[in-house]
Amino acid sequence: FLVPTYQIDLMWHSHMLGSIDSYVQDCESITGLTSMIDHDDSVTDRSNTETKLMSSTERTKQLWTETFEESYVVSGGMYRG
């Protein structure tokens, strides 16, 4: 479970809403899978560091830094609310 920044999430929603067929095709061409990438907006609990959202956010930041050698934090763009 990876957690996008707010900017990435907005782009993700825009892509899905623009054309679901294009979204499915892009997911297949990027991942090699025959299904679209799941996008679950129902995970919202930020009450402590042990929640799925918070622990996944930390793991996402770690993977991003290891892959791109730069911080995943975007000022004003980490999450809504």
N, CA, C and O atoms as a Maestro MAE file, in Angstrom:
{
 s_m_m2io_version
 :::
 2.0.0
}

f_m_ct {
 s_m_title
 :::
 protein
 m_atom[324] {
  # First column is atom index #
  i_m_mmod_type
  r_m_x_coord
  r_m_y_coord
  r_m_z_coord
  i_m_residue_number
  s_m_chain_name
  s_m_pdb_residue_name
  s_m_pdb_atom_name
  i_m_atomic_number
  :::
  1 25 0.849 -1.171 0.000 1 A "PHE " " N  " 7
  2 3 0.000 0.000 0.000 1 A "PHE " " CA " 6
  3 2 0.898 1.238 0.000 1 A "PHE " " C  " 6
  4 15 1.552 1.534 1.000 1 A "PHE " " O  " 8
  5 25 0.928 1.954 -1.115 2 A "LEU " " N  " 7
  6 3 1.721 3.187 -1.229 2 A "LEU " " CA " 6
  7 2 0.802 4.395 -1.064 2 A "LEU " " C  " 6
  8 15 -0.376 4.343 -1.416 2 A "LEU " " O  " 8
  9 25 1.351 5.476 -0.527 3 A "VAL " " N  " 7
  10 3 0.555 6.669 -0.247 3 A "VAL " " CA " 6
  11 2 1.074 7.829 -1.101 3 A "VAL " " C  " 6
  12 15 2.208 8.272 -0.917 3 A "VAL " " O  " 8
  13 25 0.253 8.323 -2.036 4 A "PRO " " N  " 7
  14 3 0.701 9.430 -2.886 4 A "PRO " " CA " 6
  15 2 0.654 10.774 -2.165 4 A "PRO " " C  " 6
  16 15 -0.112 10.953 -1.218 4 A "PRO " " O  " 8
  17 25 1.483 11.719 -2.622 5 A "THR " " N  " 7
  18 3 1.339 13.092 -2.149 5 A "THR " " CA " 6
  19 2 0.010 13.612 -2.689 5 A "THR " " C  " 6
  20 15 -0.598 12.996 -3.564 5 A "THR " " O  " 8
  21 25 -0.431 14.742 -2.164 6 A "TYR " " N  " 7
  22 3 -1.693 15.320 -2.625 6 A "TYR " " CA " 6
  23 2 -1.640 15.621 -4.125 6 A "TYR " " C  " 6
  24 15 -2.614 15.385 -4.839 6 A "TYR " " O  " 8
  25 25 -0.498 16.145 -4.606 7 A "GLN " " N  " 7
  26 3 -0.370 16.457 -6.031 7 A "GLN " " CA " 6
  27 2 -0.466 15.189 -6.889 7 A "GLN " " C  " 6
  28 15 -1.137 15.186 -7.921 7 A "GLN " " O  " 8
  29 25 0.197 14.127 -6.466 8 A "ILE " " N  " 7
  30 3 0.130 12.864 -7.201 8 A "ILE " " CA " 6
  31 2 -1.294 12.319 -7.166 8 A "ILE " " C  " 6
  32 15 -1.786 11.809 -8.173 8 A "ILE " " O  " 8
  33 25 -1.960 12.423 -6.019 9 A "ASP " " N  " 7
  34 3 -3.328 11.940 -5.888 9 A "ASP " " CA " 6
  35 2 -4.277 12.697 -6.823 9 A "ASP " " C  " 6
  36 15 -5.149 12.093 -7.447 9 A "ASP " " O  " 8
  37 25 -4.108 14.015 -6.917 10 A "LEU " " N  " 7
  38 3 -4.950 14.800 -7.837 10 A "LEU " " CA " 6
  39 2 -4.736 14.372 -9.285 10 A "LEU " " C  " 6
  40 15 -5.693 14.244 -10.049 10 A "LEU " " O  " 8
  41 25 -3.484 14.151 -9.655 11 A "MET " " N  " 7
  42 3 -3.186 13.700 -11.014 11 A "MET " " CA " 6
  43 2 -3.798 12.316 -11.249 11 A "MET " " C  " 6
  44 15 -4.359 12.050 -12.312 11 A "MET " " O  " 8
  45 25 -3.685 11.444 -10.253 12 A "TRP " " N  " 7
  46 3 -4.212 10.083 -10.354 12 A "TRP " " CA " 6
  47 2 -5.727 10.113 -10.589 12 A "TRP " " C  " 6
  48 15 -6.235 9.431 -11.478 12 A "TRP " " O  " 8
  49 25 -6.447 10.914 -9.781 13 A "HIS " " N  " 7
  50 3 -7.898 11.040 -9.960 13 A "HIS " " CA " 6
  51 2 -8.237 11.632 -11.323 13 A "HIS " " C  " 6
  52 15 -9.165 11.171 -11.987 13 A "HIS " " O  " 8
  53 25 -7.499 12.639 -11.738 14 A "SER " " N  " 7
  54 3 -7.745 13.254 -13.046 14 A "SER " " CA " 6
  55 2 -7.557 12.245 -14.169 14 A "SER " " C  " 6
  56 15 -8.338 12.211 -15.120 14 A "SER " " O  " 8
  57 25 -6.526 11.430 -14.055 15 A "HIS " " N  " 7
  58 3 -6.254 10.409 -15.070 15 A "HIS " " CA " 6
  59 2 -7.404 9.411 -15.142 15 A "HIS " " C  " 6
  60 15 -7.858 9.063 -16.232 15 A "HIS " " O  " 8
  61 25 -7.873 8.953 -13.989 16 A "MET " " N  " 7
  62 3 -8.983 7.993 -13.978 16 A "MET " " CA " 6
  63 2 -10.266 8.614 -14.541 16 A "MET " " C  " 6
  64 15 -11.001 7.967 -15.288 16 A "MET " " O  " 8
  65 25 -10.526 9.873 -14.176 17 A "LEU " " N  " 7
  66 3 -11.754 10.523 -14.613 17 A "LEU " " CA " 6
  67 2 -11.707 10.928 -16.082 17 A "LEU " " C  " 6
  68 15 -12.742 10.991 -16.745 17 A "LEU " " O  " 8
  69 25 -10.511 11.201 -16.589 18 A "GLY " " N  " 7
  70 3 -10.375 11.615 -17.982 18 A "GLY " " CA " 6
  71 2 -10.833 10.540 -18.951 18 A "GLY " " C  " 6
  72 15 -11.567 10.819 -19.899 18 A "GLY " " O  " 8
  73 25 -10.407 9.333 -18.714 19 A "SER " " N  " 7
  74 3 -10.809 8.188 -19.548 19 A "SER " " CA " 6
  75 2 -10.397 6.921 -18.828 19 A "SER " " C  " 6
  76 15 -9.209 6.613 -18.726 19 A "SER " " O  " 8
  77 25 -11.377 6.189 -18.330 20 A "ILE " " N  " 7
  78 3 -11.060 4.964 -17.607 20 A "ILE " " CA " 6
  79 2 -10.380 3.951 -18.523 20 A "ILE " " C  " 6
  80 15 -9.534 3.179 -18.071 20 A "ILE " " O  " 8
  81 25 -10.742 3.945 -19.803 21 A "ASP " " N  " 7
  82 3 -10.096 3.024 -20.751 21 A "ASP " " CA " 6
  83 2 -8.607 3.350 -20.906 21 A "ASP " " C  " 6
  84 15 -7.767 2.451 -20.925 21 A "ASP " " O  " 8
  85 25 -8.293 4.634 -21.016 22 A "SER " " N  " 7
  86 3 -6.888 5.039 -21.106 22 A "SER " " CA " 6
  87 2 -6.151 4.717 -19.815 22 A "SER " " C  " 6
  88 15 -4.992 4.304 -19.839 22 A "SER " " O  " 8
  89 25 -6.827 4.908 -18.692 23 A "TYR " " N  " 7
  90 3 -6.212 4.606 -17.399 23 A "TYR " " CA " 6
  91 2 -5.861 3.121 -17.316 23 A "TYR " " C  " 6
  92 15 -4.749 2.767 -16.924 23 A "TYR " " O  " 8
  93 25 -6.797 2.258 -17.680 24 A "VAL " " N  " 7
  94 3 -6.559 0.812 -17.645 24 A "VAL " " CA " 6
  95 2 -5.416 0.448 -18.587 24 A "VAL " " C  " 6
  96 15 -4.538 -0.331 -18.213 24 A "VAL " " O  " 8
  97 25 -5.411 0.992 -19.791 25 A "GLN " " N  " 7
  98 3 -4.331 0.719 -20.752 25 A "GLN " " CA " 6
  99 2 -2.983 1.178 -20.205 25 A "GLN " " C  " 6
  100 15 -1.990 0.459 -20.321 25 A "GLN " " O  " 8
  101 25 -2.939 2.365 -19.614 26 A "ASP " " N  " 7
  102 3 -1.689 2.877 -19.046 26 A "ASP " " CA " 6
  103 2 -1.209 1.995 -17.898 26 A "ASP " " C  " 6
  104 15 -0.022 1.684 -17.808 26 A "ASP " " O  " 8
  105 25 -2.125 1.594 -17.023 27 A "CYS " " N  " 7
  106 3 -1.755 0.705 -15.914 27 A "CYS " " CA " 6
  107 2 -1.161 -0.595 -16.445 27 A "CYS " " C  " 6
  108 15 -0.149 -1.078 -15.937 27 A "CYS " " O  " 8
  109 25 -1.795 -1.155 -17.471 28 A "GLU " " N  " 7
  110 3 -1.300 -2.403 -18.051 28 A "GLU " " CA " 6
  111 2 0.071 -2.223 -18.684 28 A "GLU " " C  " 6
  112 15 0.943 -3.077 -18.524 28 A "GLU " " O  " 8
  113 25 0.273 -1.111 -19.410 29 A "SER " " N  " 7
  114 3 1.561 -0.907 -20.079 29 A "SER " " CA " 6
  115 2 2.681 -0.598 -19.091 29 A "SER " " C  " 6
  116 15 3.833 -0.958 -19.337 29 A "SER " " O  " 8
  117 25 2.365 0.061 -17.982 30 A "ILE " " N  " 7
  118 3 3.379 0.403 -16.986 30 A "ILE " " CA " 6
  119 2 3.731 -0.792 -16.106 30 A "ILE " " C  " 6
  120 15 4.905 -1.035 -15.828 30 A "ILE " " O  " 8
  121 25 2.719 -1.536 -15.667 31 A "THR " " N  " 7
  122 3 2.958 -2.620 -14.707 31 A "THR " " CA " 6
  123 2 3.094 -3.993 -15.365 31 A "THR " " C  " 6
  124 15 3.659 -4.911 -14.770 31 A "THR " " O  " 8
  125 25 2.585 -4.138 -16.575 32 A "GLY " " N  " 7
  126 3 2.580 -5.451 -17.216 32 A "GLY " " CA " 6
  127 2 1.438 -6.331 -16.734 32 A "GLY " " C  " 6
  128 15 1.288 -7.464 -17.191 32 A "GLY " " O  " 8
  129 25 0.634 -5.816 -15.814 33 A "LEU " " N  " 7
  130 3 -0.507 -6.566 -15.308 33 A "LEU " " CA " 6
  131 2 -1.719 -6.335 -16.194 33 A "LEU " " C  " 6
  132 15 -1.766 -5.352 -16.934 33 A "LEU " " O  " 8
  133 25 -2.687 -7.214 -16.129 34 A "THR " " N  " 7
  134 3 -3.887 -7.069 -16.960 34 A "THR " " CA " 6
  135 2 -5.041 -6.448 -16.189 34 A "THR " " C  " 6
  136 15 -6.204 -6.654 -16.533 34 A "THR " " O  " 8
  137 25 -4.725 -5.698 -15.160 35 A "SER " " N  " 7
  138 3 -5.760 -4.996 -14.407 35 A "SER " " CA " 6
  139 2 -5.233 -3.627 -13.999 35 A "SER " " C  " 6
  140 15 -4.025 -3.387 -13.989 35 A "SER " " O  " 8
  141 25 -6.157 -2.740 -13.666 36 A "MET " " N  " 7
  142 3 -5.727 -1.393 -13.288 36 A "MET " " CA " 6
  143 2 -5.194 -1.369 -11.860 36 A "MET " " C  " 6
  144 15 -5.496 -2.251 -11.056 36 A "MET " " O  " 8
  145 25 -4.405 -0.357 -11.560 37 A "ILE " " N  " 7
  146 3 -3.858 -0.170 -10.221 37 A "ILE " " CA " 6
  147 2 -4.983 0.289 -9.301 37 A "ILE " " C  " 6
  148 15 -5.680 1.260 -9.594 37 A "ILE " " O  " 8
  149 25 -5.152 -0.413 -8.193 38 A "ASP " " N  " 7
  150 3 -6.206 -0.074 -7.236 38 A "ASP " " CA " 6
  151 2 -5.908 1.269 -6.577 38 A "ASP " " C  " 6
  152 15 -4.764 1.571 -6.237 38 A "ASP " " O  " 8
  153 25 -6.939 2.050 -6.407 39 A "HIS " " N  " 7
  154 3 -6.808 3.358 -5.754 39 A "HIS " " CA " 6
  155 2 -7.841 3.420 -4.639 39 A "HIS " " C  " 6
  156 15 -9.029 3.616 -4.894 39 A "HIS " " O  " 8
  157 25 -7.386 3.252 -3.405 40 A "ASP " " N  " 7
  158 3 -8.283 3.157 -2.251 40 A "ASP " " CA " 6
  159 2 -8.246 4.438 -1.427 40 A "ASP " " C  " 6
  160 15 -7.283 4.688 -0.702 40 A "ASP " " O  " 8
  161 25 -9.289 5.241 -1.538 41 A "ASP " " N  " 7
  162 3 -9.379 6.495 -0.782 41 A "ASP " " CA " 6
  163 2 -10.057 6.308 0.571 41 A "ASP " " C  " 6
  164 15 -10.268 7.284 1.291 41 A "ASP " " O  " 8
  165 25 -10.401 5.080 0.928 42 A "SER " " N  " 7
  166 3 -11.137 4.866 2.178 42 A "SER " " CA " 6
  167 2 -10.233 4.799 3.410 42 A "SER " " C  " 6
  168 15 -10.725 4.843 4.537 42 A "SER " " O  " 8
  169 25 -8.914 4.691 3.207 43 A "VAL " " N  " 7
  170 3 -7.983 4.617 4.337 43 A "VAL " " CA " 6
  171 2 -7.616 6.049 4.738 43 A "VAL " " C  " 6
  172 15 -6.848 6.711 4.041 43 A "VAL " " O  " 8
  173 25 -8.165 6.525 5.859 44 A "THR " " N  " 7
  174 3 -7.989 7.931 6.233 44 A "THR " " CA " 6
  175 2 -7.519 8.152 7.666 44 A "THR " " C  " 6
  176 15 -7.350 9.299 8.079 44 A "THR " " O  " 8
  177 25 -7.306 7.095 8.430 45 A "ASP " " N  " 7
  178 3 -6.979 7.228 9.850 45 A "ASP " " CA " 6
  179 2 -5.530 7.652 10.060 45 A "ASP " " C  " 6
  180 15 -4.611 6.875 9.800 45 A "ASP " " O  " 8
  181 25 -5.323 8.879 10.528 46 A "ARG " " N  " 7
  182 3 -3.999 9.412 10.847 46 A "ARG " " CA " 6
  183 2 -3.833 9.613 12.356 46 A "ARG " " C  " 6
  184 15 -3.016 10.424 12.791 46 A "ARG " " O  " 8
  185 25 -4.612 8.871 13.155 47 A "SER " " N  " 7
  186 3 -4.664 9.108 14.596 47 A "SER " " CA " 6
  187 2 -3.374 8.762 15.335 47 A "SER " " C  " 6
  188 15 -3.101 9.324 16.395 47 A "SER " " O  " 8
  189 25 -2.575 7.837 14.783 48 A "ASN " " N  " 7
  190 3 -1.291 7.517 15.409 48 A "ASN " " CA " 6
  191 2 -0.366 6.876 14.371 48 A "ASN " " C  " 6
  192 15 -0.798 6.568 13.260 48 A "ASN " " O  " 8
  193 25 0.871 6.681 14.722 49 A "THR " " N  " 7
  194 3 1.874 6.192 13.768 49 A "THR " " CA " 6
  195 2 1.689 4.735 13.396 49 A "THR " " C  " 6
  196 15 2.333 4.261 12.460 49 A "THR " " O  " 8
  197 25 0.836 4.013 14.093 50 A "GLU " " N  " 7
  198 3 0.635 2.586 13.836 50 A "GLU " " CA " 6
  199 2 -0.492 2.296 12.851 50 A "GLU " " C  " 6
  200 15 -0.668 1.146 12.448 50 A "GLU " " O  " 8
  201 25 -1.256 3.307 12.455 51 A "THR " " N  " 7
  202 3 -2.360 3.048 11.532 51 A "THR " " CA " 6
  203 2 -1.812 2.659 10.158 51 A "THR " " C  " 6
  204 15 -0.661 2.950 9.830 51 A "THR " " O  " 8
  205 25 -2.639 2.009 9.374 52 A "LYS " " N  " 7
  206 3 -2.232 1.585 8.025 52 A "LYS " " CA " 6
  207 2 -1.756 2.778 7.204 52 A "LYS " " C  " 6
  208 15 -0.737 2.697 6.517 52 A "LYS " " O  " 8
  209 25 -2.488 3.879 7.275 53 A "LEU " " N  " 7
  210 3 -2.131 5.050 6.482 53 A "LEU " " CA " 6
  211 2 -0.785 5.634 6.907 53 A "LEU " " C  " 6
  212 15 0.055 5.941 6.062 53 A "LEU " " O  " 8
  213 25 -0.585 5.786 8.195 54 A "MET " " N  " 7
  214 3 0.655 6.404 8.674 54 A "MET " " CA " 6
  215 2 1.867 5.496 8.455 54 A "MET " " C  " 6
  216 15 2.919 5.972 8.025 54 A "MET " " O  " 8
  217 25 1.739 4.207 8.741 55 A "SER " " N  " 7
  218 3 2.880 3.309 8.533 55 A "SER " " CA " 6
  219 2 3.171 3.164 7.040 55 A "SER " " C  " 6
  220 15 4.332 3.056 6.646 55 A "SER " " O  " 8
  221 25 2.138 3.161 6.214 56 A "SER " " N  " 7
  222 3 2.341 3.076 4.765 56 A "SER " " CA " 6
  223 2 2.954 4.355 4.208 56 A "SER " " C  " 6
  224 15 3.740 4.303 3.262 56 A "SER " " O  " 8
  225 25 2.604 5.494 4.780 57 A "THR " " N  " 7
  226 3 3.209 6.761 4.366 57 A "THR " " CA " 6
  227 2 4.710 6.725 4.633 57 A "THR " " C  " 6
  228 15 5.503 7.134 3.785 57 A "THR " " O  " 8
  229 25 5.096 6.243 5.794 58 A "GLU " " N  " 7
  230 3 6.521 6.146 6.124 58 A "GLU " " CA " 6
  231 2 7.241 5.194 5.182 58 A "GLU " " C  " 6
  232 15 8.358 5.475 4.748 58 A "GLU " " O  " 8
  233 25 6.613 4.078 4.866 59 A "ARG " " N  " 7
  234 3 7.226 3.112 3.938 59 A "ARG " " CA " 6
  235 2 7.330 3.711 2.536 59 A "ARG " " C  " 6
  236 15 8.330 3.502 1.850 59 A "ARG " " O  " 8
  237 25 6.318 4.446 2.106 60 A "THR " " N  " 7
  238 3 6.347 5.108 0.799 60 A "THR " " CA " 6
  239 2 7.499 6.107 0.733 60 A "THR " " C  " 6
  240 15 8.228 6.152 -0.258 60 A "THR " " O  " 8
  241 25 7.665 6.907 1.786 61 A "LYS " " N  " 7
  242 3 8.764 7.882 1.835 61 A "LYS " " CA " 6
  243 2 10.116 7.176 1.734 61 A "LYS " " C  " 6
  244 15 11.016 7.637 1.031 61 A "LYS " " O  " 8
  245 25 10.250 6.055 2.443 62 A "GLN " " N  " 7
  246 3 11.500 5.295 2.433 62 A "GLN " " CA " 6
  247 2 11.797 4.760 1.034 62 A "GLN " " C  " 6
  248 15 12.913 4.908 0.537 62 A "GLN " " O  " 8
  249 25 10.808 4.143 0.401 63 A "LEU " " N  " 7
  250 3 10.994 3.597 -0.950 63 A "LEU " " CA " 6
  251 2 11.323 4.698 -1.958 63 A "LEU " " C  " 6
  252 15 12.179 4.517 -2.823 63 A "LEU " " O  " 8
  253 25 10.638 5.839 -1.844 64 A "TRP " " N  " 7
  254 3 10.878 6.969 -2.739 64 A "TRP " " CA " 6
  255 2 12.324 7.456 -2.616 64 A "TRP " " C  " 6
  256 15 13.011 7.652 -3.619 64 A "TRP " " O  " 8
  257 25 12.770 7.645 -1.388 65 A "THR " " N  " 7
  258 3 14.131 8.130 -1.134 65 A "THR " " CA " 6
  259 2 15.164 7.136 -1.657 65 A "THR " " C  " 6
  260 15 16.155 7.540 -2.265 65 A "THR " " O  " 8
  261 25 14.944 5.844 -1.427 66 A "GLU " " N  " 7
  262 3 15.860 4.822 -1.927 66 A "GLU " " CA " 6
  263 2 15.904 4.798 -3.454 66 A "GLU " " C  " 6
  264 15 16.963 4.578 -4.042 66 A "GLU " " O  " 8
  265 25 14.770 5.021 -4.088 67 A "THR " " N  " 7
  266 3 14.679 4.946 -5.549 67 A "THR " " CA " 6
  267 2 15.190 6.209 -6.228 67 A "THR " " C  " 6
  268 15 15.936 6.127 -7.204 67 A "THR " " O  " 8
  269 25 14.800 7.374 -5.726 68 A "PHE " " N  " 7
  270 3 15.095 8.635 -6.401 68 A "PHE " " CA " 6
  271 2 16.161 9.484 -5.712 68 A "PHE " " C  " 6
  272 15 16.568 10.518 -6.242 68 A "PHE " " O  " 8
  273 25 16.609 9.059 -4.548 69 A "GLU " " N  " 7
  274 3 17.636 9.760 -3.784 69 A "GLU " " CA " 6
  275 2 17.270 11.215 -3.498 69 A "GLU " " C  " 6
  276 15 18.114 12.110 -3.558 69 A "GLU " " O  " 8
  277 25 15.998 11.428 -3.188 70 A "GLU " " N  " 7
  278 3 15.517 12.740 -2.769 70 A "GLU " " CA " 6
  279 2 14.310 12.547 -1.862 70 A "GLU " " C  " 6
  280 15 13.677 11.491 -1.863 70 A "GLU " " O  " 8
  281 25 14.006 13.571 -1.101 71 A "SER " " N  " 7
  282 3 12.925 13.509 -0.135 71 A "SER " " CA " 6
  283 2 11.568 13.445 -0.819 71 A "SER " " C  " 6
  284 15 11.354 14.066 -1.860 71 A "SER " " O  " 8
  285 25 10.655 12.686 -0.221 72 A "TYR " " N  " 7
  286 3 9.297 12.554 -0.737 72 A "TYR " " CA " 6
  287 2 8.383 13.663 -0.231 72 A "TYR " " C  " 6
  288 15 7.264 13.803 -0.725 72 A "TYR " " O  " 8
  289 25 8.821 14.439 0.724 73 A "VAL " " N  " 7
  290 3 7.991 15.480 1.327 73 A "VAL " " CA " 6
  291 2 7.847 16.665 0.390 73 A "VAL " " C  " 6
  292 15 8.832 17.169 -0.151 73 A "VAL " " O  " 8
  293 25 6.611 17.104 0.205 74 A "VAL " " N  " 7
  294 3 6.308 18.265 -0.610 74 A "VAL " " CA " 6
  295 2 5.593 19.274 0.288 74 A "VAL " " C  " 6
  296 15 4.518 18.981 0.810 74 A "VAL " " O  " 8
  297 25 6.175 20.449 0.470 75 A "SER " " N  " 7
  298 3 5.570 21.443 1.340 75 A "SER " " CA " 6
  299 2 4.142 21.744 0.907 75 A "SER " " C  " 6
  300 15 3.898 22.138 -0.233 75 A "SER " " O  " 8
  301 25 3.208 21.557 1.821 76 A "GLY " " N  " 7
  302 3 1.789 21.831 1.547 76 A "GLY " " CA " 6
  303 2 1.114 20.788 0.699 76 A "GLY " " C  " 6
  304 15 -0.034 20.972 0.297 76 A "GLY " " O  " 8
  305 25 1.801 19.689 0.414 77 A "GLY " " N  " 7
  306 3 1.212 18.719 -0.501 77 A "GLY " " CA " 6
  307 2 1.199 17.284 -0.013 77 A "GLY " " C  " 6
  308 15 1.080 16.357 -0.814 77 A "GLY " " O  " 8
  309 25 1.319 17.093 1.289 78 A "MET " " N  " 7
  310 3 1.389 15.716 1.755 78 A "MET " " CA " 6
  311 2 0.020 15.064 1.929 78 A "MET " " C  " 6
  312 15 -0.114 13.865 1.685 78 A "MET " " O  " 8
  313 25 -0.977 15.799 2.333 79 A "TYR " " N  " 7
  314 3 -2.319 15.230 2.441 79 A "TYR " " CA " 6
  315 2 -3.345 16.328 2.656 79 A "TYR " " C  " 6
  316 15 -3.027 17.444 3.065 79 A "TYR " " O  " 8
  317 25 -4.588 15.970 2.366 80 A "ARG " " N  " 7
  318 3 -5.691 16.911 2.557 80 A "ARG " " CA " 6
  319 2 -5.996 17.024 4.043 80 A "ARG " " C  " 6
  320 15 -5.821 16.066 4.796 80 A "ARG " " O  " 8
  321 25 -6.445 18.177 4.452 81 A "GLY " " N  " 7
  322 3 -6.945 18.338 5.797 81 A "GLY " " CA " 6
  323 2 -5.938 18.632 6.856 81 A "GLY " " C  " 6
  324 15 -6.296 18.781 8.024 81 A "GLY " " O  " 8
  :::
 }
 m_bond[323] {
  # First column is bond index #
  i_m_from
  i_m_to
  i_m_order
  :::
  1 1 2 1
  2 2 3 1
  3 3 4 2
  4 3 5 1
  5 5 6 1
  6 6 7 1
  7 7 8 2
  8 7 9 1
  9 9 10 1
  10 10 11 1
  11 11 12 2
  12 11 13 1
  13 13 14 1
  14 14 15 1
  15 15 16 2
  16 15 17 1
  17 17 18 1
  18 18 19 1
  19 19 20 2
  20 19 21 1
  21 21 22 1
  22 22 23 1
  23 23 24 2
  24 23 25 1
  25 25 26 1
  26 26 27 1
  27 27 28 2
  28 27 29 1
  29 29 30 1
  30 30 31 1
  31 31 32 2
  32 31 33 1
  33 33 34 1
  34 34 35 1
  35 35 36 2
  36 35 37 1
  37 37 38 1
  38 38 39 1
  39 39 40 2
  40 39 41 1
  41 41 42 1
  42 42 43 1
  43 43 44 2
  44 43 45 1
  45 45 46 1
  46 46 47 1
  47 47 48 2
  48 47 49 1
  49 49 50 1
  50 50 51 1
  51 51 52 2
  52 51 53 1
  53 53 54 1
  54 54 55 1
  55 55 56 2
  56 55 57 1
  57 57 58 1
  58 58 59 1
  59 59 60 2
  60 59 61 1
  61 61 62 1
  62 62 63 1
  63 63 64 2
  64 63 65 1
  65 65 66 1
  66 66 67 1
  67 67 68 2
  68 67 69 1
  69 69 70 1
  70 70 71 1
  71 71 72 2
  72 71 73 1
  73 73 74 1
  74 74 75 1
  75 75 76 2
  76 75 77 1
  77 77 78 1
  78 78 79 1
  79 79 80 2
  80 79 81 1
  81 81 82 1
  82 82 83 1
  83 83 84 2
  84 83 85 1
  85 85 86 1
  86 86 87 1
  87 87 88 2
  88 87 89 1
  89 89 90 1
  90 90 91 1
  91 91 92 2
  92 91 93 1
  93 93 94 1
  94 94 95 1
  95 95 96 2
  96 95 97 1
  97 97 98 1
  98 98 99 1
  99 99 100 2
  100 99 101 1
  101 101 102 1
  102 102 103 1
  103 103 104 2
  104 103 105 1
  105 105 106 1
  106 106 107 1
  107 107 108 2
  108 107 109 1
  109 109 110 1
  110 110 111 1
  111 111 112 2
  112 111 113 1
  113 113 114 1
  114 114 115 1
  115 115 116 2
  116 115 117 1
  117 117 118 1
  118 118 119 1
  119 119 120 2
  120 119 121 1
  121 121 122 1
  122 122 123 1
  123 123 124 2
  124 123 125 1
  125 125 126 1
  126 126 127 1
  127 127 128 2
  128 127 129 1
  129 129 130 1
  130 130 131 1
  131 131 132 2
  132 131 133 1
  133 133 134 1
  134 134 135 1
  135 135 136 2
  136 135 137 1
  137 137 138 1
  138 138 139 1
  139 139 140 2
  140 139 141 1
  141 141 142 1
  142 142 143 1
  143 143 144 2
  144 143 145 1
  145 145 146 1
  146 146 147 1
  147 147 148 2
  148 147 149 1
  149 149 150 1
  150 150 151 1
  151 151 152 2
  152 151 153 1
  153 153 154 1
  154 154 155 1
  155 155 156 2
  156 155 157 1
  157 157 158 1
  158 158 159 1
  159 159 160 2
  160 159 161 1
  161 161 162 1
  162 162 163 1
  163 163 164 2
  164 163 165 1
  165 165 166 1
  166 166 167 1
  167 167 168 2
  168 167 169 1
  169 169 170 1
  170 170 171 1
  171 171 172 2
  172 171 173 1
  173 173 174 1
  174 174 175 1
  175 175 176 2
  176 175 177 1
  177 177 178 1
  178 178 179 1
  179 179 180 2
  180 179 181 1
  181 181 182 1
  182 182 183 1
  183 183 184 2
  184 183 185 1
  185 185 186 1
  186 186 187 1
  187 187 188 2
  188 187 189 1
  189 189 190 1
  190 190 191 1
  191 191 192 2
  192 191 193 1
  193 193 194 1
  194 194 195 1
  195 195 196 2
  196 195 197 1
  197 197 198 1
  198 198 199 1
  199 199 200 2
  200 199 201 1
  201 201 202 1
  202 202 203 1
  203 203 204 2
  204 203 205 1
  205 205 206 1
  206 206 207 1
  207 207 208 2
  208 207 209 1
  209 209 210 1
  210 210 211 1
  211 211 212 2
  212 211 213 1
  213 213 214 1
  214 214 215 1
  215 215 216 2
  216 215 217 1
  217 217 218 1
  218 218 219 1
  219 219 220 2
  220 219 221 1
  221 221 222 1
  222 222 223 1
  223 223 224 2
  224 223 225 1
  225 225 226 1
  226 226 227 1
  227 227 228 2
  228 227 229 1
  229 229 230 1
  230 230 231 1
  231 231 232 2
  232 231 233 1
  233 233 234 1
  234 234 235 1
  235 235 236 2
  236 235 237 1
  237 237 238 1
  238 238 239 1
  239 239 240 2
  240 239 241 1
  241 241 242 1
  242 242 243 1
  243 243 244 2
  244 243 245 1
  245 245 246 1
  246 246 247 1
  247 247 248 2
  248 247 249 1
  249 249 250 1
  250 250 251 1
  251 251 252 2
  252 251 253 1
  253 253 254 1
  254 254 255 1
  255 255 256 2
  256 255 257 1
  257 257 258 1
  258 258 259 1
  259 259 260 2
  260 259 261 1
  261 261 262 1
  262 262 263 1
  263 263 264 2
  264 263 265 1
  265 265 266 1
  266 266 267 1
  267 267 268 2
  268 267 269 1
  269 269 270 1
  270 270 271 1
  271 271 272 2
  272 271 273 1
  273 273 274 1
  274 274 275 1
  275 275 276 2
  276 275 277 1
  277 277 278 1
  278 278 279 1
  279 279 280 2
  280 279 281 1
  281 281 282 1
  282 282 283 1
  283 283 284 2
  284 283 285 1
  285 285 286 1
  286 286 287 1
  287 287 288 2
  288 287 289 1
  289 289 290 1
  290 290 291 1
  291 291 292 2
  292 291 293 1
  293 293 294 1
  294 294 295 1
  295 295 296 2
  296 295 297 1
  297 297 298 1
  298 298 299 1
  299 299 300 2
  300 299 301 1
  301 301 302 1
  302 302 303 1
  303 303 304 2
  304 303 305 1
  305 305 306 1
  306 306 307 1
  307 307 308 2
  308 307 309 1
  309 309 310 1
  310 310 311 1
  311 311 312 2
  312 311 313 1
  313 313 314 1
  314 314 315 1
  315 315 316 2
  316 315 317 1
  317 317 318 1
  318 318 319 1
  319 319 320 2
  320 319 321 1
  321 321 322 1
  322 322 323 1
  323 323 324 2
  :::
 }
}
